[in-house]
Amino acid sequence: MGEKVGIAIIGCGGMAGAHKNGFKALWERGIRDFEIVATCDIEEGRAVGMAEEIEKFQGKRPASYTDFEKMLSSESSIDAVDICTLHRNHHTIAVPCIEAGKHVTIEKPLAITMRAGKKILDAAERKGVVLQVAENYRRDPSHRAINWAIRRGMIGNIRMIYWIDVGERLWYWGWREHKLDAGGGWSLDGGVHFADLFRYHVGEVERLYAGVKAFHPYRYRNPEKREGPIEVDVEDTTIAVLHFRNGSMGQWTSTSAAPGEGFSRRVIYGDEGSIDFGSGLKARDKVIPIRELIEMFWSSISEEEKERLFPKGITDTVATELKEFVDAVRGISRVETDGVEGYKDEAISIALYESAWIDRPVRIEDIEELKVEGYQAEINRRLGIS
């Protein structure tokens, strides 16, 4: 490895734009111990477009490719890869990159199924490379403050968490609407972020029982007029009860099939009060708005800790995630959400589908150990994941 960590971005679609902006935020604050040396996407125009955008802040244009294996063999300066592809390709790209000795940061979820995720974990362990899963939500100042307040006992011992999102969505979201591309619907795609917050704030989920249903067999290119229907095969509704190892309970509801009144709430309750993720803390003797809670947290930590969590004052969660990855590749620190953490987060989301598949509670440990794979069986079979 040279003076700078050489990075290649693989998959230059939607989320890669956030990663590009994260790298840009680091660069503009003078954090320049990396260089994006290549971009890759099956659509040449996207790879070229990404390279052009990177050149604007980096001053040097990365090489562009449509084949990641050709990129790996052609670009000797690549030390690490940033994978932002659709879920079905995570393991087919990550494993060869790891086998080539490249460090990997990968967008969530870790893989399309747990079995595919295990392949990535095993490869990373064999090769001894850094493997980071992009769980950026916990990095937001509000979640750092919420976690700080919980650990200080400001709401007492945790009793329960409610995570509820109710609304309707009729527009078509591309590959995310198809099981063999995405692995599942929003309960997997966004759900792994939420599962990571459950574990971060409350603790390990021991078991859960879920109902999963698809009320909408179609999404629409023109949702207002319900024109251009496209058949979809992932869920739009999940309702689950979570049991945590520490005795806490949780209720997790997510639906995009509820017309009319919509609402969202995320609240953690302890035996002394509660924290609403949007409004803040309420206890028997005090009310602390979320902004004030963030200020209290900020003033309580050392300058060294501030620099670790928010380098150069950066609060862009993707930027701080990428900074941590670069530091880990350089051997300065470890990543907070490594492959194992990402695997555990995904197990909670996958447990929703498996519980509904067999219509009974499932243990998260059994999901992690590949003992329950009813829902995932078709994906594994169709994609040749053994």
VEXZA-170665 format. One record per residue (C-alpha): residue number from 1; x, y, z. Coordinates in pm, 1 decimal, always signed. Each point is the difference from the previous one (the first is absolute). Last residue first. Example, Ala and Ser with C-alpha at 12.3 -4.5 7.8 and 13.67 -1.06 7.14 Angstrom:
ROMAR  titi         X         Y         Z
ROMAR     2   +1367.0    -106.0    +714.0
ROMAR     1    -137.0    -344.0     +66.0
END
This chain:
ROMAR  titi         X         Y         Z
ROMAR   386   -2456.3   -2366.3    -139.5
ROMAR   385    -110.4    +318.3    -176.6
ROMAR   384     -95.1     -88.2    -357.1
ROMAR   383    -213.8    +308.7     -58.3
ROMAR   382    -325.5    -190.9     -50.2
ROMAR   381     +71.4    -243.2    +283.4
ROMAR   380    +112.8    +257.2    +253.8
ROMAR   379    -291.0    +228.8     -86.4
ROMAR   378    -251.0    -285.6     +17.0
ROMAR   377    +137.2    -121.3    +334.2
ROMAR   376      -3.9    +343.4    +167.1
ROMAR   375    -358.4     -28.5    +121.5
ROMAR   374     +60.2    -344.5    +147.1
ROMAR   373    +353.7     +62.8    +125.3
ROMAR   372      +2.5     -79.4    +372.2
ROMAR   371    +311.2    -174.6    +134.1
ROMAR   370    +234.7    +240.0    -178.9
ROMAR   369    +199.3     +72.2    +320.7
ROMAR   368     -93.4    +370.0      -7.8
ROMAR   367    -368.3     -83.8     -45.5
ROMAR   366     +14.4    -250.0    +284.6
ROMAR   365    +161.7    +263.3    +223.4
ROMAR   364    -283.1    +238.2     -80.4
ROMAR   363    -245.1    -246.5    +150.7
ROMAR   362    -323.8     -38.7    -192.1
ROMAR   361    -360.4     +44.2    +108.2
ROMAR   360    -269.3    -182.5    -195.9
ROMAR   359    -178.1     +20.2    -333.2
ROMAR   358    +261.6    -199.8    -196.7
ROMAR   357     +42.6    +256.7    -278.5
ROMAR   356    -104.3    +289.1    +224.5
ROMAR   355    +285.6     -80.0    +236.3
ROMAR   354    +241.2     -41.2    -291.3
ROMAR   353     -93.7    +335.0    -148.4
ROMAR   352     +39.6    +192.7    +324.0
ROMAR   351    +314.3    -197.3     +88.7
ROMAR   350    +164.3    +141.5    -313.9
ROMAR   349     -23.2    +347.1    +153.1
ROMAR   348    +150.3    -112.1    +330.8
ROMAR   347    +271.9    -203.8    -173.3
ROMAR   346     +95.8    +306.3    -203.5
ROMAR   345    +111.7    +187.2    +310.2
ROMAR   344    +203.8    -299.9    +116.2
ROMAR   343    +174.3     -26.2    -337.0
ROMAR   342     +73.3    +373.6      -1.0
ROMAR   341    +158.4     -27.5    +344.1
ROMAR   340    +205.2    -299.1    -114.4
ROMAR   339    +114.4    +182.2    -312.4
ROMAR   338    +119.5    +304.7    +191.0
ROMAR   337    -212.6    +279.6    +138.9
ROMAR   336    +238.6    +199.3    +219.8
ROMAR   335    +303.1     -26.2    -227.6
ROMAR   334    +336.7     -37.1    +169.8
ROMAR   333    +271.2    +262.3     +36.3
ROMAR   332    +328.0    +130.2    -144.9
ROMAR   331     +88.0    -300.2    -217.1
ROMAR   330     -13.8    +194.6    -328.1
ROMAR   329    -297.1    -212.4    -109.3
ROMAR   328    -165.6     +81.9    +331.9
ROMAR   327     +56.7    +373.8     -50.0
ROMAR   326    -153.0     -22.0    -348.1
ROMAR   325    -304.2    -178.2    +141.1
ROMAR   324     -39.8    +253.8    +281.3
ROMAR   323      +8.5    +284.0    -250.4
ROMAR   322    -262.1    -184.2    -207.4
ROMAR   321    -238.6     -21.7    +294.2
ROMAR   320     +63.3    +363.9     +87.0
ROMAR   319     -87.9    +100.0    -357.5
ROMAR   318    -311.4    -219.5      -8.8
ROMAR   317    -126.3    +153.3    +323.7
ROMAR   316     +48.2    +361.2    -108.7
ROMAR   315     +80.5    +151.6    +341.2
ROMAR   314    +344.4    +137.2     -83.0
ROMAR   313    +155.7    +207.2    +280.6
ROMAR   312    +354.8     -65.5    -122.8
ROMAR   311     -61.6    -367.2     +81.4
ROMAR   310    -341.2     -59.1    +162.5
ROMAR   309     +19.7    -318.9    +206.6
ROMAR   308    +377.1     -15.4     +46.0
ROMAR   307     +45.5    +377.4      +7.9
ROMAR   306    -272.9     +35.0    +260.4
ROMAR   305    +159.1    -278.0    +204.9
ROMAR   304    +336.3    +178.4      -0.2
ROMAR   303    -164.7    +328.7     +92.2
ROMAR   302    -151.9    -176.9    +298.5
ROMAR   301    -367.0     -80.1     +41.7
ROMAR   300    -256.8    +160.3    +230.8
ROMAR   299     -54.5    +322.4    -194.6
ROMAR   298    -114.1    -188.6    -308.2
ROMAR   297    -236.2    -222.8    +198.0
ROMAR   296    -165.9    +298.1    +163.7
ROMAR   295     -26.4    +177.1    -336.1
ROMAR   294    -160.7    -308.2    -156.7
ROMAR   293    -248.7     -17.7    +286.9
ROMAR   292     -80.6    +366.5     -52.2
ROMAR   291     -77.6     -66.5    -363.7
ROMAR   290    -211.8    -303.9     +93.3
ROMAR   289    -215.8    +200.4    +240.2
ROMAR   288     +57.0     -83.7    +368.6
ROMAR   287    -301.7     -33.9    +230.5
ROMAR   286     +62.8     -60.1    +367.3
ROMAR   285    -125.1    -143.6    +330.3
ROMAR   284    -203.0    -306.3     -96.3
ROMAR   283    +196.4     -47.4    -320.7
ROMAR   282     -43.2    +119.7    -354.7
ROMAR   281    +289.8      -4.4    -244.4
ROMAR   280      +3.0    +124.0    -357.8
ROMAR   279    -235.6    +105.4    -279.2
ROMAR   278     +94.4    -211.4    -300.7
ROMAR   277    +159.7    -313.3    +140.4
ROMAR   276    -247.2      -1.0    +289.0
ROMAR   275    +184.9     -87.3    +316.5
ROMAR   274    -195.6    -127.9    +298.2
ROMAR   273     -16.6     +14.8    +378.3
ROMAR   272    +100.9    -162.1    +328.4
ROMAR   271     -75.3    -369.6     -61.0
ROMAR   270    +131.0     +31.8    -353.9
ROMAR   269    -186.7     +60.1    -322.4
ROMAR   268    +152.6     +38.5    -347.1
ROMAR   267    -207.9    +182.4    -259.5
ROMAR   266      -5.7      +3.5    -379.5
ROMAR   265    -327.6    +122.4    -143.0
ROMAR   264    -131.7     +34.1    -354.4
ROMAR   263    -345.8     +88.7    -125.1
ROMAR   262    -231.6     -33.7    -298.7
ROMAR   261    -373.1     +58.0     -26.9
ROMAR   260    -147.1     -85.3    -339.0
ROMAR   259    +136.3    -298.9    -186.6
ROMAR   258    +198.1    -267.1    +190.3
ROMAR   257    +201.1    -221.9    -235.4
ROMAR   256    +349.9    +137.6     +62.0
ROMAR   255     +28.8    -183.6    +329.5
ROMAR   254    +260.1     -37.2    +272.9
ROMAR   253     -75.9    -104.6    +355.6
ROMAR   252    +259.7     -95.7    +259.9
ROMAR   251    -113.2     -54.0    +359.2
ROMAR   250    +275.3     -56.3    +252.0
ROMAR   249     +60.9    -175.8    +329.5
ROMAR   248    +273.0     +29.7    +258.8
ROMAR   247    +116.0    -303.2    +200.3
ROMAR   246    +373.8     +51.1     -50.8
ROMAR   245     +12.0    -251.3    -288.0
ROMAR   244    -259.2    +196.6    -191.8
ROMAR   243    -340.2    -130.1    -105.5
ROMAR   242    -140.4    +159.0    -314.4
ROMAR   241    -363.0      +0.9    -112.6
ROMAR   240     -49.8     +46.5    -373.7
ROMAR   239    -229.2    +159.4    -257.0
ROMAR   238    +119.0     +11.3    -360.2
ROMAR   237    -181.0    +147.0    -299.5
ROMAR   236    +107.1     +71.5    -359.3
ROMAR   235    +154.3    -337.2     -74.2
ROMAR   234    +197.6     -86.0    -312.6
ROMAR   233    -124.0    -147.5    -328.2
ROMAR   232     -79.8    +290.0    -230.6
ROMAR   231    -209.5     +18.6    -316.7
ROMAR   230     +32.8    +326.9    -187.2
ROMAR   229    -303.9    +217.9     -68.0
ROMAR   228     +41.9    +284.9    -250.6
ROMAR   227    -289.0    +216.9    +112.8
ROMAR   226    -136.3     +33.9    +350.6
ROMAR   225     -99.9    +359.7     -75.1
ROMAR   224    +202.5    +149.8    +283.3
ROMAR   223    +240.0    -295.5      -2.1
ROMAR   222    +130.6     +56.0    -354.4
ROMAR   221    +273.9    -262.0     -31.3
ROMAR   220    -214.1    -215.0    +225.7
ROMAR   219     +50.7    -271.8    +258.7
ROMAR   218    -183.9    -330.3     -12.9
ROMAR   217     -87.9    -294.8    +223.8
ROMAR   216     -86.4    +245.7    +280.7
ROMAR   215    -110.2    -171.2    +322.1
ROMAR   214    +327.2    -188.7     +40.8
ROMAR   213     +18.1    -151.2    +350.1
ROMAR   212    +239.2     -75.6    +282.7
ROMAR   211    -105.5     -99.3    +351.0
ROMAR   210    +280.3     -24.0    +247.7
ROMAR   209    +115.5    -172.4    +317.0
ROMAR   208    +337.5     +90.2    +142.6
ROMAR   207    +290.9    -149.2    +191.3
ROMAR   206    +311.8     +99.1    +195.5
ROMAR   205     +44.5    +357.1    -119.2
ROMAR   204    +331.5    +136.1    +128.4
ROMAR   203      -2.0    +334.2    +176.7
ROMAR   202    -212.6    +312.3     +38.4
ROMAR   201    +182.2    +294.4    -159.7
ROMAR   200    +254.0    -155.4    -235.8
ROMAR   199    -187.9    -326.6     -55.5
ROMAR   198    -326.9    +172.6     -84.3
ROMAR   197    +194.0    +258.6    -202.5
ROMAR   196    +159.4    -273.8    -211.4
ROMAR   195    -341.9    -156.3     -50.5
ROMAR   194    -122.9    +336.1    -128.9
ROMAR   193    +279.7     +19.2    -255.5
ROMAR   192     -62.2    -364.4     -91.9
ROMAR   191    -364.4     +89.4     -53.6
ROMAR   190     +68.2    +246.4    -279.0
ROMAR   189     +68.7    -263.0    -264.7
ROMAR   188    -121.9    -297.1    +204.1
ROMAR   187    -335.2    +122.7    +129.9
ROMAR   186     -15.3    +218.5    -311.4
ROMAR   185     -54.3    -300.1    -224.1
ROMAR   184    +180.6    -331.0     -21.2
ROMAR   183    +307.0    -164.1    -148.4
ROMAR   182     +60.5    +303.4    -222.8
ROMAR   181     +66.1    -143.9    -345.7
ROMAR   180    -165.3    -342.1     +27.7
ROMAR   179    -281.4    +140.6    +212.4
ROMAR   178     -99.9    +279.5    -235.5
ROMAR   177    -134.0    +342.5    +101.3
ROMAR   176    +344.9    +137.8     +85.8
ROMAR   175     +96.9     -44.0    -364.8
ROMAR   174    -203.7    +305.0    -101.0
ROMAR   173    -187.5    +203.4    +258.7
ROMAR   172    -347.0     +12.4    -157.7
ROMAR   171    -237.5    +257.2    +145.5
ROMAR   170    -297.9    -107.6    +212.4
ROMAR   169    +117.3     +89.9    +349.7
ROMAR   168    -236.9     +10.3    +294.4
ROMAR   167     +56.0     +82.1    +364.1
ROMAR   166     +82.7    -143.9    +342.3
ROMAR   165    +346.4      -5.6    +157.0
ROMAR   164     +25.8    -124.8    +359.8
ROMAR   163    +306.4     -73.6    +212.4
ROMAR   162    -102.9     -46.9    +362.4
ROMAR   161    +265.0     -95.1    +254.4
ROMAR   160     -44.5    -160.0    +341.1
ROMAR   159    +113.6     -29.1    +361.4
ROMAR   158    +337.0    +170.6     +15.2
ROMAR   157    +137.9     +54.8    +349.7
ROMAR   156      -3.4    +364.8    +100.6
ROMAR   155     -86.2    +283.6    -235.7
ROMAR   154    +314.8    +205.7     +70.6
ROMAR   153    +201.1    -311.9     +80.2
ROMAR   152    +326.4    +143.9    -130.2
ROMAR   151      +9.0    -273.9    -265.7
ROMAR   150    -342.9    +111.6    -121.7
ROMAR   149    +104.8    +364.2     -20.2
ROMAR   148    +316.8     -84.7    -193.4
ROMAR   147    -197.8    -217.7    -243.1
ROMAR   146    -243.3    +283.4     -61.3
ROMAR   145    +288.2    +243.7     -51.3
ROMAR   144    +180.6    -222.7    -250.7
ROMAR   143    -336.4     -53.2    -166.1
ROMAR   142     -63.1    +373.9     -29.6
ROMAR   141    +354.5     +68.7    -121.1
ROMAR   140     -53.2    -245.9    -291.0
ROMAR   139    +250.5    -283.0      +6.1
ROMAR   138    -259.6    -262.3     +96.4
ROMAR   137    -159.4     +46.5    -343.3
ROMAR   136    +320.5     -80.9    -194.5
ROMAR   135      -8.5    -376.6     -21.2
ROMAR   134    +223.2     -51.6    -303.3
ROMAR   133    +144.9    -345.2     +65.9
ROMAR   132    +377.9      +3.7     +44.9
ROMAR   131    +240.3    -279.9     -82.7
ROMAR   130    +370.6     +61.1     +60.7
ROMAR   129    +213.2    -281.3    -140.1
ROMAR   128    +138.8    -308.1    +173.6
ROMAR   127     -17.7    -222.3    -308.1
ROMAR   126    -166.2    -299.2    +162.6
ROMAR   125    -219.0    +212.3    +227.0
ROMAR   124    -114.3    +216.0    -289.5
ROMAR   123     -87.5    -307.4    -208.2
ROMAR   122    -198.5    -156.0    +284.4
ROMAR   121    -197.5    +320.5     +57.6
ROMAR   120     -81.9     +37.6    -369.7
ROMAR   119    -115.8    -360.8     -30.6
ROMAR   118    -204.3     +39.8    +317.6
ROMAR   117    -183.4    +289.2    -162.2
ROMAR   116    -105.3    -222.7    -289.7
ROMAR   115    -139.3    -251.4    +248.9
ROMAR   114    -175.4    +281.5    +187.2
ROMAR   113    -174.8    +112.1    -316.0
ROMAR   112     +27.0    +298.0    -239.7
ROMAR   111    +323.9    +114.5    +159.9
ROMAR   110    +149.5    +244.5    +251.8
ROMAR   109    -317.3    +206.2      -6.0
ROMAR   108    +124.5    +266.1     -18.6
ROMAR   107    +259.3    +164.4    -217.8
ROMAR   106    +342.4    -157.5      -1.4
ROMAR   105    +340.3    +114.4    +120.1
ROMAR   104    +268.7    -240.8    -112.5
ROMAR   103    +375.4     -39.9     +33.7
ROMAR   102    +161.0    -153.1    -307.0
ROMAR   101    +215.6    -311.5     +13.9
ROMAR   100    -109.4    -149.5    -334.0
ROMAR    99    -202.7    -253.7    +196.8
ROMAR    98    -175.9    +296.1    +159.9
ROMAR    97     -89.6    +142.9    -339.2
ROMAR    96    -114.8    -342.4    -120.7
ROMAR    95    -220.5     -37.0    +312.1
ROMAR    94    -145.6    +351.4     -12.7
ROMAR    93    -122.2     -13.8    -361.0
ROMAR    92    -201.9    -321.0      -3.8
ROMAR    91     -94.7     +58.2    +365.0
ROMAR    90    -155.4    +341.7     -56.8
ROMAR    89    -151.8     -75.6    -338.4
ROMAR    88    -351.4     -96.7    +111.6
ROMAR    87     -17.3    +311.2    +218.2
ROMAR    86     +18.7    +263.6    -271.8
ROMAR    85    +340.6    +166.1     -24.9
ROMAR    84    +172.0    +250.7    +229.4
ROMAR    83    +333.4    -171.1     +69.7
ROMAR    82    +289.3    +222.5    +115.7
ROMAR    81    +326.4    -173.3     -83.7
ROMAR    80    +340.7     +11.0    +164.8
ROMAR    79    +371.2      -0.4     -81.5
ROMAR    78     -28.8     +77.1    -371.5
ROMAR    77    +336.9    +126.0    -132.3
ROMAR    76     +54.5    -306.3    -220.5
ROMAR    75    -285.5    +100.3    -231.1
ROMAR    74     -27.5    -239.1    -296.7
ROMAR    73     -70.8    -333.8    +169.6
ROMAR    72    -252.3    +149.1    +243.0
ROMAR    71    -168.2    +204.1    -275.5
ROMAR    70     -28.2    -304.6    -223.6
ROMAR    69    -171.0    -178.4    +288.8
ROMAR    68    -229.7    +298.9     +55.8
ROMAR    67    -125.2      +5.1    -358.4
ROMAR    66    -162.1    +322.0    -126.3
ROMAR    65    +304.0    +214.9     +72.0
ROMAR    64     +97.2    +365.2     +49.4
ROMAR    63    +342.4    +134.8    +103.0
ROMAR    62     -12.7    +266.0    +268.4
ROMAR    61     +36.3    +368.1     -95.1
ROMAR    60    +241.4    +211.3    +197.9
ROMAR    59     -84.9    +334.5    +156.2
ROMAR    58    -173.1    -169.2    +291.5
ROMAR    57    -291.6    +241.8     +14.6
ROMAR    56    -109.9     +16.9    -365.0
ROMAR    55    +173.3    -327.8     -88.0
ROMAR    54    -248.2    -185.2    +218.7
ROMAR    53    -292.2    +127.2    -205.4
ROMAR    52    +168.0    -106.0    -324.7
ROMAR    51     +73.3    -346.2    +137.4
ROMAR    50    -363.9     -39.1    +102.3
ROMAR    49    -116.6     +96.1    -347.2
ROMAR    48    +241.5    -246.9    -158.7
ROMAR    47    -123.8    -287.0    +216.4
ROMAR    46    -362.4    +101.6     -58.4
ROMAR    45     +45.5     +25.9    -375.0
ROMAR    44    +172.3    -338.0     -17.1
ROMAR    43    -299.8    -183.5    +141.5
ROMAR    42    +133.4    -316.7    +166.6
ROMAR    41    +162.1    +232.5    +252.1
ROMAR    40    +357.1     +59.8    +111.0
ROMAR    39    +193.4    +298.6    +129.3
ROMAR    38    +375.1     +15.9     +47.9
ROMAR    37    +281.8    +182.3    +183.1
ROMAR    36    -189.7    +168.6    +279.1
ROMAR    35    +287.6    +136.3    +205.8
ROMAR    34     +36.9     -21.0    +376.0
ROMAR    33    +192.6    +184.6    +271.7
ROMAR    32    -170.5    +323.0    -101.1
ROMAR    31    -182.9    +127.0    +307.7
ROMAR    30     +29.6    +373.6     -65.0
ROMAR    29    -357.4     +90.0     +85.1
ROMAR    28     -89.8     +16.5    -371.3
ROMAR    27    +136.5    -350.2     -54.2
ROMAR    26    -207.9    -145.9    +282.3
ROMAR    25    -319.4    +161.2    -132.0
ROMAR    24     +83.5    -122.5    -352.0
ROMAR    23     +42.8    -357.6    +121.7
ROMAR    22    -342.9     +22.2    +159.2
ROMAR    21    -148.1    +156.4    -312.4
ROMAR    20    +132.0    -292.2    -204.6
ROMAR    19    -145.9    -237.9    +256.8
ROMAR    18    -337.9    +172.6     -23.7
ROMAR    17     +16.6     -28.2    -379.0
ROMAR    16     +88.2    -368.2     +34.8
ROMAR    15    -342.0     -40.1    +159.9
ROMAR    14    -177.0     +71.7    -329.7
ROMAR    13    +208.1    -173.9    -267.6
ROMAR    12    +376.9     -28.4     -41.6
ROMAR    11     +55.8    -363.7     +92.4
ROMAR    10    +361.1     -79.1     +86.1
ROMAR     9    +196.8    +293.8    +139.6
ROMAR     8    +375.9     -60.8      -5.0
ROMAR     7    +228.0    +130.3    +273.8
ROMAR     6    +375.7     +52.4     +19.3
ROMAR     5    +103.9     +78.2    +356.9
ROMAR     4    +252.9    +280.9     -15.8
ROMAR     3    +372.9      +1.7     +70.4
ROMAR     2     +34.3    -328.3    -184.7
ROMAR     1    -128.4    -342.8     +93.6
END
